Amino acid sequence: MASQKRIGKELSELTASPPEGISVELADEADLFKWKVFMNGPEGSPYEGGKFLVNLTLPNEYPFKPPTVSFGTKIYHPNVTNDEKGSMCLGMLRADEWKPSSKIAAVLEFARQLLLEPMPDDAVEGRIAEQYKSDRKRYDEIAREWTRKWAMSGQ
């Protein structure tokens, strides 16, 4: 199957030379379509010091359909849903914006960049986006608190 070959190739590239602050493994050795991604909170962001589990699921039609990305670790962020799903809203992952030439590495780098620079105008959590724009200090405090509570090792 072409998609499995492509996924296998991208997986081996990512494990051999992962993007900064990111490591990747299969959630289950027998399933190429479900990945566990560990993302370190970027320096200088309220997520610094945290380690976040990101679940990446690839559709059978990959690369013609985009992967879905969700946070397994609770995170206070305007672009991630505040429920147990932790769905991440990324423009490039929308069906109408996805390009088959896009690589999973680019998706992960974009997701990590979003931790550094949230996009409040493309938010899934309106209240958090509003706070990010109007009271950045309080937003940073809560994001740091959540990072300490949910994303620090040894919890």
C-alpha positions in Angstrom: 0.0 0.0 0.0 1.5 3.3 -1.1 0.4 5.2 2.0 2.1 2.7 4.3 5.3 3.0 2.4 5.2 6.8 2.6 4.3 6.7 6.3 7.1 4.2 7.0 9.6 6.5 5.2 8.5 9.6 7.1 8.6 7.7 10.4 12.1 6.5 9.9 13.2 10.1 8.8 11.6 11.5 11.9 13.1 9.0 14.3 16.5 9.4 12.7 16.5 13.2 12.8 13.5 14.6 14.7 12.7 18.3 14.7 14.0 20.2 17.7 12.1 19.4 20.9 10.1 16.5 19.4 10.4 12.8 19.6 8.2 10.2 17.8 7.2 6.6 18.3 4.4 4.3 17.2 1.6 4.0 19.7 1.5 0.3 18.8 4.3 -1.4 16.8 1.7 -3.1 14.7 -0.1 0.1 13.6 1.7 2.5 11.4 -1.2 4.9 11.4 -1.1 5.9 15.1 1.8 7.8 16.5 2.8 9.1 19.9 4.7 12.4 19.7 6.4 13.9 22.7 6.8 17.6 22.4 8.8 19.8 24.8 7.4 23.1 25.6 9.4 25.7 23.7 11.8 27.9 25.6 10.4 31.4 26.4 6.8 30.1 26.3 4.6 29.5 29.3 4.9 25.8 28.3 8.7 25.7 28.9 9.8 22.7 31.0 6.7 20.7 30.1 6.6 17.6 28.0 3.4 17.1 26.1 2.0 14.0 24.6 0.5 14.6 21.1 -1.4 11.9 19.4 -1.2 11.8 15.6 -3.5 9.6 13.6 -3.0 9.1 9.9 -6.0 8.3 7.7 -5.8 5.4 5.3 -5.9 7.9 2.4 -2.7 9.7 3.7 -1.1 11.7 2.1 -4.3 12.7 0.3 -6.1 13.4 3.5 -4.5 15.2 6.5 -3.6 13.5 9.8 -5.5 14.4 13.0 -3.5 15.9 15.8 -4.7 16.0 19.4 -3.0 16.7 22.8 -3.0 13.7 25.2 -1.7 16.1 27.8 -4.0 18.8 29.1 -2.9 22.2 27.8 -4.2 25.8 28.3 -4.1 27.1 24.7 -6.5 29.0 22.4 -5.9 26.5 19.6 -6.5 23.3 21.5 -9.9 22.2 22.8 -10.2 22.2 26.6 -11.9 18.8 26.7 -10.5 15.2 27.0 -10.1 15.1 23.2 -7.5 18.0 23.2 -8.2 18.5 19.5 -5.8 21.0 17.8 -7.0 23.4 15.3 -4.3 23.8 12.6 -5.0 25.6 9.4 -2.8 23.3 7.4 -4.7 20.3 8.6 -8.0 21.4 7.3 -9.2 19.3 4.4 -9.3 22.3 2.0 -5.8 23.5 3.0 -4.0 20.2 3.2 -1.5 19.4 0.5 -0.3 15.8 -0.2 3.2 17.1 -0.4 3.1 18.3 3.2 5.2 16.2 5.6 4.4 15.0 9.1 7.6 16.7 10.3 6.2 20.1 9.1 2.9 19.4 10.9 4.7 18.7 14.1 7.0 21.8 13.8 3.9 23.9 13.1 2.2 22.5 16.2 5.2 23.3 18.3 5.5 26.8 16.9 1.9 27.3 17.9 2.9 26.8 21.5 5.4 29.6 21.1 3.0 31.8 19.1 -0.7 31.0 19.5 -3.1 32.1 16.8 -6.0 33.6 18.8 -7.8 34.6 15.6 -8.0 30.9 14.6 -9.0 29.7 18.1 -11.2 26.8 19.1 -11.3 28.2 22.7 -12.8 31.7 22.4 -12.5 32.5 26.0 -8.8 31.6 26.2 -8.1 33.5 22.9 -9.9 36.6 24.4 -7.7 36.4 27.5 -4.6 35.9 25.4 -5.3 39.1 23.6 -6.6 41.2 26.5 -4.7 39.9 29.6 -1.6 38.2 28.4 0.0 38.1 31.9 -2.9 36.1 33.3 -3.0 33.8 30.3 0.7 33.1 30.8 0.2 32.4 34.5 -2.6 29.9 33.9 -0.7 28.3 31.0 2.3 27.9 33.3 0.2 26.5 36.1 -1.4 23.9 33.8 2.0 23.0 32.4 3.3 22.4 36.0 0.2 20.4 36.9 -0.1 18.3 33.8 3.1 18.3 31.7 6.0 18.2 34.2 7.7 14.9 34.6 7.4 13.0 37.8 3.7 13.8 38.2 
